[in-house]
């Protein structure tokens, strides 16, 4: 059963650090927030499927798992947790680009 690519790649992460990383590298690098259970091959296929009209090819995928922070709830003052999440840095072929903004 094939999973919808938009359920694997949740959103792009557009921060100053991510933009600097894209500008410094020879090949374009883009940062995405992805589903925590997604594998590197699923992320690669999902990014290529979402941006297939640009005819991009993914060279490498690096992933990082982040644990959700403990936060106090406002109403009850009891500690709660933010959800765990996963970040993926996708490297494209030299010359390929994705228009995010």
MODELLER restraints for C-alpha pairs under 7 A, 6 or more apart:
rsr = mdl.restraints
at = mdl.atoms
rsr.add(forms.Gaussian(group=physical.xy_distance, feature=features.Distance(at['CA:5:A'], at['CA:46:A']), mean=4.49, stdev=0.5))
rsr.add(forms.Gaussian(group=physical.xy_distance, feature=features.Distance(at['CA:5:A'], at['CA:49:A']), mean=6.92, stdev=0.5))
rsr.add(forms.Gaussian(group=physical.xy_distance, feature=features.Distance(at['CA:5:A'], at['CA:50:A']), mean=6.67, stdev=0.5))
rsr.add(forms.Gaussian(group=physical.xy_distance, feature=features.Distance(at['CA:8:A'], at['CA:34:A']), mean=5.53, stdev=0.5))
rsr.add(forms.Gaussian(group=physical.xy_distance, feature=features.Distance(at['CA:8:A'], at['CA:35:A']), mean=5.20, stdev=0.5))
rsr.add(forms.Gaussian(group=physical.xy_distance, feature=features.Distance(at['CA:8:A'], at['CA:38:A']), mean=6.41, stdev=0.5))
rsr.add(forms.Gaussian(group=physical.xy_distance, feature=features.Distance(at['CA:8:A'], at['CA:43:A']), mean=6.65, stdev=0.5))
rsr.add(forms.Gaussian(group=physical.xy_distance, feature=features.Distance(at['CA:8:A'], at['CA:46:A']), mean=6.77, stdev=0.5))
rsr.add(forms.Gaussian(group=physical.xy_distance, feature=features.Distance(at['CA:9:A'], at['CA:32:A']), mean=6.67, stdev=0.5))
rsr.add(forms.Gaussian(group=physical.xy_distance, feature=features.Distance(at['CA:9:A'], at['CA:33:A']), mean=6.31, stdev=0.5))
rsr.add(forms.Gaussian(group=physical.xy_distance, feature=features.Distance(at['CA:9:A'], at['CA:34:A']), mean=4.57, stdev=0.5))
rsr.add(forms.Gaussian(group=physical.xy_distance, feature=features.Distance(at['CA:9:A'], at['CA:35:A']), mean=6.65, stdev=0.5))
rsr.add(forms.Gaussian(group=physical.xy_distance, feature=features.Distance(at['CA:9:A'], at['CA:43:A']), mean=6.90, stdev=0.5))
rsr.add(forms.Gaussian(group=physical.xy_distance, feature=features.Distance(at['CA:9:A'], at['CA:46:A']), mean=6.81, stdev=0.5))
rsr.add(forms.Gaussian(group=physical.xy_distance, feature=features.Distance(at['CA:10:A'], at['CA:33:A']), mean=5.54, stdev=0.5))
rsr.add(forms.Gaussian(group=physical.xy_distance, feature=features.Distance(at['CA:10:A'], at['CA:34:A']), mean=5.17, stdev=0.5))
rsr.add(forms.Gaussian(group=physical.xy_distance, feature=features.Distance(at['CA:10:A'], at['CA:35:A']), mean=6.84, stdev=0.5))
rsr.add(forms.Gaussian(group=physical.xy_distance, feature=features.Distance(at['CA:11:A'], at['CA:32:A']), mean=5.70, stdev=0.5))
rsr.add(forms.Gaussian(group=physical.xy_distance, feature=features.Distance(at['CA:11:A'], at['CA:33:A']), mean=5.29, stdev=0.5))
rsr.add(forms.Gaussian(group=physical.xy_distance, feature=features.Distance(at['CA:12:A'], at['CA:31:A']), mean=5.96, stdev=0.5))
rsr.add(forms.Gaussian(group=physical.xy_distance, feature=features.Distance(at['CA:12:A'], at['CA:32:A']), mean=4.19, stdev=0.5))
rsr.add(forms.Gaussian(group=physical.xy_distance, feature=features.Distance(at['CA:12:A'], at['CA:33:A']), mean=6.02, stdev=0.5))
rsr.add(forms.Gaussian(group=physical.xy_distance, feature=features.Distance(at['CA:13:A'], at['CA:31:A']), mean=5.40, stdev=0.5))
rsr.add(forms.Gaussian(group=physical.xy_distance, feature=features.Distance(at['CA:13:A'], at['CA:32:A']), mean=5.21, stdev=0.5))
rsr.add(forms.Gaussian(group=physical.xy_distance, feature=features.Distance(at['CA:13:A'], at['CA:33:A']), mean=6.42, stdev=0.5))
rsr.add(forms.Gaussian(group=physical.xy_distance, feature=features.Distance(at['CA:18:A'], at['CA:31:A']), mean=6.48, stdev=0.5))
rsr.add(forms.Gaussian(group=physical.xy_distance, feature=features.Distance(at['CA:21:A'], at['CA:29:A']), mean=6.86, stdev=0.5))
rsr.add(forms.Gaussian(group=physical.xy_distance, feature=features.Distance(at['CA:22:A'], at['CA:28:A']), mean=5.49, stdev=0.5))
rsr.add(forms.Gaussian(group=physical.xy_distance, feature=features.Distance(at['CA:22:A'], at['CA:29:A']), mean=4.91, stdev=0.5))
rsr.add(forms.Gaussian(group=physical.xy_distance, feature=features.Distance(at['CA:22:A'], at['CA:30:A']), mean=6.55, stdev=0.5))
rsr.add(forms.Gaussian(group=physical.xy_distance, feature=features.Distance(at['CA:26:A'], at['CA:94:A']), mean=6.64, stdev=0.5))
rsr.add(forms.Gaussian(group=physical.xy_distance, feature=features.Distance(at['CA:27:A'], at['CA:91:A']), mean=6.68, stdev=0.5))
rsr.add(forms.Gaussian(group=physical.xy_distance, feature=features.Distance(at['CA:27:A'], at['CA:92:A']), mean=6.03, stdev=0.5))
rsr.add(forms.Gaussian(group=physical.xy_distance, feature=features.Distance(at['CA:27:A'], at['CA:93:A']), mean=5.87, stdev=0.5))
rsr.add(forms.Gaussian(group=physical.xy_distance, feature=features.Distance(at['CA:27:A'], at['CA:94:A']), mean=4.36, stdev=0.5))
rsr.add(forms.Gaussian(group=physical.xy_distance, feature=features.Distance(at['CA:27:A'], at['CA:95:A']), mean=6.95, stdev=0.5))
rsr.add(forms.Gaussian(group=physical.xy_distance, feature=features.Distance(at['CA:28:A'], at['CA:91:A']), mean=5.81, stdev=0.5))
rsr.add(forms.Gaussian(group=physical.xy_distance, feature=features.Distance(at['CA:28:A'], at['CA:92:A']), mean=5.40, stdev=0.5))
rsr.add(forms.Gaussian(group=physical.xy_distance, feature=features.Distance(at['CA:28:A'], at['CA:94:A']), mean=6.66, stdev=0.5))
rsr.add(forms.Gaussian(group=physical.xy_distance, feature=features.Distance(at['CA:28:A'], at['CA:96:A']), mean=6.93, stdev=0.5))
rsr.add(forms.Gaussian(group=physical.xy_distance, feature=features.Distance(at['CA:28:A'], at['CA:97:A']), mean=6.46, stdev=0.5))
rsr.add(forms.Gaussian(group=physical.xy_distance, feature=features.Distance(at['CA:29:A'], at['CA:89:A']), mean=6.47, stdev=0.5))
rsr.add(forms.Gaussian(group=physical.xy_distance, feature=features.Distance(at['CA:29:A'], at['CA:90:A']), mean=5.49, stdev=0.5))
rsr.add(forms.Gaussian(group=physical.xy_distance, feature=features.Distance(at['CA:29:A'], at['CA:91:A']), mean=4.44, stdev=0.5))
rsr.add(forms.Gaussian(group=physical.xy_distance, feature=features.Distance(at['CA:29:A'], at['CA:92:A']), mean=6.34, stdev=0.5))
rsr.add(forms.Gaussian(group=physical.xy_distance, feature=features.Distance(at['CA:30:A'], at['CA:89:A']), mean=5.62, stdev=0.5))
rsr.add(forms.Gaussian(group=physical.xy_distance, feature=features.Distance(at['CA:30:A'], at['CA:90:A']), mean=5.22, stdev=0.5))
rsr.add(forms.Gaussian(group=physical.xy_distance, feature=features.Distance(at['CA:30:A'], at['CA:91:A']), mean=6.58, stdev=0.5))
rsr.add(forms.Gaussian(group=physical.xy_distance, feature=features.Distance(at['CA:31:A'], at['CA:88:A']), mean=5.72, stdev=0.5))
rsr.add(forms.Gaussian(group=physical.xy_distance, feature=features.Distance(at['CA:31:A'], at['CA:89:A']), mean=4.49, stdev=0.5))
rsr.add(forms.Gaussian(group=physical.xy_distance, feature=features.Distance(at['CA:31:A'], at['CA:90:A']), mean=6.25, stdev=0.5))
rsr.add(forms.Gaussian(group=physical.xy_distance, feature=features.Distance(at['CA:32:A'], at['CA:87:A']), mean=5.85, stdev=0.5))
rsr.add(forms.Gaussian(group=physical.xy_distance, feature=features.Distance(at['CA:32:A'], at['CA:88:A']), mean=5.29, stdev=0.5))
rsr.add(forms.Gaussian(group=physical.xy_distance, feature=features.Distance(at['CA:32:A'], at['CA:89:A']), mean=6.47, stdev=0.5))
rsr.add(forms.Gaussian(group=physical.xy_distance, feature=features.Distance(at['CA:33:A'], at['CA:86:A']), mean=6.01, stdev=0.5))
rsr.add(forms.Gaussian(group=physical.xy_distance, feature=features.Distance(at['CA:33:A'], at['CA:87:A']), mean=4.76, stdev=0.5))
rsr.add(forms.Gaussian(group=physical.xy_distance, feature=features.Distance(at['CA:33:A'], at['CA:88:A']), mean=6.35, stdev=0.5))
rsr.add(forms.Gaussian(group=physical.xy_distance, feature=features.Distance(at['CA:34:A'], at['CA:86:A']), mean=5.53, stdev=0.5))
rsr.add(forms.Gaussian(group=physical.xy_distance, feature=features.Distance(at['CA:34:A'], at['CA:87:A']), mean=5.94, stdev=0.5))
rsr.add(forms.Gaussian(group=physical.xy_distance, feature=features.Distance(at['CA:34:A'], at['CA:88:A']), mean=6.65, stdev=0.5))
rsr.add(forms.Gaussian(group=physical.xy_distance, feature=features.Distance(at['CA:35:A'], at['CA:85:A']), mean=6.94, stdev=0.5))
rsr.add(forms.Gaussian(group=physical.xy_distance, feature=features.Distance(at['CA:35:A'], at['CA:86:A']), mean=6.33, stdev=0.5))
rsr.add(forms.Gaussian(group=physical.xy_distance, feature=features.Distance(at['CA:36:A'], at['CA:85:A']), mean=5.50, stdev=0.5))
rsr.add(forms.Gaussian(group=physical.xy_distance, feature=features.Distance(at['CA:36:A'], at['CA:86:A']), mean=4.97, stdev=0.5))
rsr.add(forms.Gaussian(group=physical.xy_distance, feature=features.Distance(at['CA:40:A'], at['CA:61:A']), mean=6.03, stdev=0.5))
rsr.add(forms.Gaussian(group=physical.xy_distance, feature=features.Distance(at['CA:44:A'], at['CA:58:A']), mean=6.22, stdev=0.5))
rsr.add(forms.Gaussian(group=physical.xy_distance, feature=features.Distance(at['CA:44:A'], at['CA:61:A']), mean=6.82, stdev=0.5))
rsr.add(forms.Gaussian(group=physical.xy_distance, feature=features.Distance(at['CA:48:A'], at['CA:56:A']), mean=6.32, stdev=0.5))
rsr.add(forms.Gaussian(group=physical.xy_distance, feature=features.Distance(at['CA:48:A'], at['CA:57:A']), mean=6.49, stdev=0.5))
rsr.add(forms.Gaussian(group=physical.xy_distance, feature=features.Distance(at['CA:48:A'], at['CA:58:A']), mean=6.95, stdev=0.5))
rsr.add(forms.Gaussian(group=physical.xy_distance, feature=features.Distance(at['CA:56:A'], at['CA:92:A']), mean=7.00, stdev=0.5))
rsr.add(forms.Gaussian(group=physical.xy_distance, feature=features.Distance(at['CA:56:A'], at['CA:96:A']), mean=5.79, stdev=0.5))
rsr.add(forms.Gaussian(group=physical.xy_distance, feature=features.Distance(at['CA:57:A'], at['CA:92:A']), mean=5.81, stdev=0.5))
rsr.add(forms.Gaussian(group=physical.xy_distance, feature=features.Distance(at['CA:57:A'], at['CA:93:A']), mean=5.96, stdev=0.5))
rsr.add(forms.Gaussian(group=physical.xy_distance, feature=features.Distance(at['CA:58:A'], at['CA:90:A']), mean=6.79, stdev=0.5))
rsr.add(forms.Gaussian(group=physical.xy_distance, feature=features.Distance(at['CA:58:A'], at['CA:91:A']), mean=5.90, stdev=0.5))
rsr.add(forms.Gaussian(group=physical.xy_distance, feature=features.Distance(at['CA:58:A'], at['CA:92:A']), mean=4.54, stdev=0.5))
rsr.add(forms.Gaussian(group=physical.xy_distance, feature=features.Distance(at['CA:58:A'], at['CA:93:A']), mean=6.42, stdev=0.5))
rsr.add(forms.Gaussian(group=physical.xy_distance, feature=features.Distance(at['CA:59:A'], at['CA:91:A']), mean=5.52, stdev=0.5))
rsr.add(forms.Gaussian(group=physical.xy_distance, feature=features.Distance(at['CA:59:A'], at['CA:92:A']), mean=5.22, stdev=0.5))
rsr.add(forms.Gaussian(group=physical.xy_distance, feature=features.Distance(at['CA:59:A'], at['CA:93:A']), mean=5.94, stdev=0.5))
rsr.add(forms.Gaussian(group=physical.xy_distance, feature=features.Distance(at['CA:60:A'], at['CA:90:A']), mean=6.00, stdev=0.5))
rsr.add(forms.Gaussian(group=physical.xy_distance, feature=features.Distance(at['CA:60:A'], at['CA:91:A']), mean=5.09, stdev=0.5))
rsr.add(forms.Gaussian(group=physical.xy_distance, feature=features.Distance(at['CA:61:A'], at['CA:88:A']), mean=6.56, stdev=0.5))
rsr.add(forms.Gaussian(group=physical.xy_distance, feature=features.Distance(at['CA:61:A'], at['CA:89:A']), mean=5.75, stdev=0.5))
rsr.add(forms.Gaussian(group=physical.xy_distance, feature=features.Distance(at['CA:61:A'], at['CA:90:A']), mean=4.69, stdev=0.5))
rsr.add(forms.Gaussian(group=physical.xy_distance, feature=features.Distance(at['CA:61:A'], at['CA:91:A']), mean=6.30, stdev=0.5))
rsr.add(forms.Gaussian(group=physical.xy_distance, feature=features.Distance(at['CA:62:A'], at['CA:88:A']), mean=5.57, stdev=0.5))
rsr.add(forms.Gaussian(group=physical.xy_distance, feature=features.Distance(at['CA:62:A'], at['CA:89:A']), mean=5.10, stdev=0.5))
rsr.add(forms.Gaussian(group=physical.xy_distance, feature=features.Distance(at['CA:62:A'], at['CA:90:A']), mean=6.57, stdev=0.5))
rsr.add(forms.Gaussian(group=physical.xy_distance, feature=features.Distance(at['CA:63:A'], at['CA:86:A']), mean=6.97, stdev=0.5))
rsr.add(forms.Gaussian(group=physical.xy_distance, feature=features.Distance(at['CA:63:A'], at['CA:87:A']), mean=5.62, stdev=0.5))
rsr.add(forms.Gaussian(group=physical.xy_distance, feature=features.Distance(at['CA:63:A'], at['CA:88:A']), mean=4.34, stdev=0.5))
rsr.add(forms.Gaussian(group=physical.xy_distance, feature=features.Distance(at['CA:63:A'], at['CA:89:A']), mean=6.30, stdev=0.5))
rsr.add(forms.Gaussian(group=physical.xy_distance, feature=features.Distance(at['CA:64:A'], at['CA:86:A']), mean=5.70, stdev=0.5))
rsr.add(forms.Gaussian(group=physical.xy_distance, feature=features.Distance(at['CA:64:A'], at['CA:87:A']), mean=5.20, stdev=0.5))
rsr.add(forms.Gaussian(group=physical.xy_distance, feature=features.Distance(at['CA:64:A'], at['CA:88:A']), mean=6.43, stdev=0.5))
rsr.add(forms.Gaussian(group=physical.xy_distance, feature=features.Distance(at['CA:65:A'], at['CA:85:A']), mean=6.15, stdev=0.5))
rsr.add(forms.Gaussian(group=physical.xy_distance, feature=features.Distance(at['CA:65:A'], at['CA:86:A']), mean=4.51, stdev=0.5))
rsr.add(forms.Gaussian(group=physical.xy_distance, feature=features.Distance(at['CA:65:A'], at['CA:87:A']), mean=6.46, stdev=0.5))
rsr.add(forms.Gaussian(group=physical.xy_distance, feature=features.Distance(at['CA:66:A'], at['CA:84:A']), mean=5.81, stdev=0.5))
rsr.add(forms.Gaussian(group=physical.xy_distance, feature=features.Distance(at['CA:66:A'], at['CA:85:A']), mean=5.31, stdev=0.5))
rsr.add(forms.Gaussian(group=physical.xy_distance, feature=features.Distance(at['CA:66:A'], at['CA:86:A']), mean=5.83, stdev=0.5))
rsr.add(forms.Gaussian(group=physical.xy_distance, feature=features.Distance(at['CA:67:A'], at['CA:84:A']), mean=4.63, stdev=0.5))
rsr.add(forms.Gaussian(group=physical.xy_distance, feature=features.Distance(at['CA:67:A'], at['CA:85:A']), mean=6.63, stdev=0.5))
rsr.add(forms.Gaussian(group=physical.xy_distance, feature=features.Distance(at['CA:68:A'], at['CA:81:A']), mean=6.06, stdev=0.5))
rsr.add(forms.Gaussian(group=physical.xy_distance, feature=features.Distance(at['CA:68:A'], at['CA:82:A']), mean=4.55, stdev=0.5))
rsr.add(forms.Gaussian(group=physical.xy_distance, feature=features.Distance(at['CA:68:A'], at['CA:83:A']), mean=4.80, stdev=0.5))
rsr.add(forms.Gaussian(group=physical.xy_distance, feature=features.Distance(at['CA:68:A'], at['CA:84:A']), mean=4.37, stdev=0.5))
rsr.add(forms.Gaussian(group=physical.xy_distance, feature=features.Distance(at['CA:69:A'], at['CA:81:A']), mean=5.71, stdev=0.5))
rsr.add(forms.Gaussian(group=physical.xy_distance, feature=features.Distance(at['CA:69:A'], at['CA:82:A']), mean=5.34, stdev=0.5))
rsr.add(forms.Gaussian(group=physical.xy_distance, feature=features.Distance(at['CA:70:A'], at['CA:79:A']), mean=6.39, stdev=0.5))
rsr.add(forms.Gaussian(group=physical.xy_distance, feature=features.Distance(at['CA:70:A'], at['CA:80:A']), mean=5.69, stdev=0.5))
rsr.add(forms.Gaussian(group=physical.xy_distance, feature=features.Distance(at['CA:70:A'], at['CA:81:A']), mean=4.54, stdev=0.5))
rsr.add(forms.Gaussian(group=physical.xy_distance, feature=features.Distance(at['CA:70:A'], at['CA:82:A']), mean=6.44, stdev=0.5))
rsr.add(forms.Gaussian(group=physical.xy_distance, feature=features.Distance(at['CA:71:A'], at['CA:79:A']), mean=5.51, stdev=0.5))
rsr.add(forms.Gaussian(group=physical.xy_distance, feature=features.Distance(at['CA:71:A'], at['CA:80:A']), mean=5.27, stdev=0.5))
rsr.add(forms.Gaussian(group=physical.xy_distance, feature=features.Distance(at['CA:71:A'], at['CA:81:A']), mean=5.83, stdev=0.5))
rsr.add(forms.Gaussian(group=physical.xy_distance, feature=features.Distance(at['CA:72:A'], at['CA:78:A']), mean=5.47, stdev=0.5))
rsr.add(forms.Gaussian(group=physical.xy_distance, feature=features.Distance(at['CA:72:A'], at['CA:79:A']), mean=4.29, stdev=0.5))
rsr.add(forms.Gaussian(group=physical.xy_distance, feature=features.Distance(at['CA:72:A'], at['CA:80:A']), mean=5.76, stdev=0.5))
rsr.add(forms.Gaussian(group=physical.xy_distance, feature=features.Distance(at['CA:73:A'], at['CA:79:A']), mean=6.06, stdev=0.5))
rsr.add(forms.Gaussian(group=physical.xy_distance, feature=features.Distance(at['CA:73:A'], at['CA:80:A']), mean=6.22, stdev=0.5))
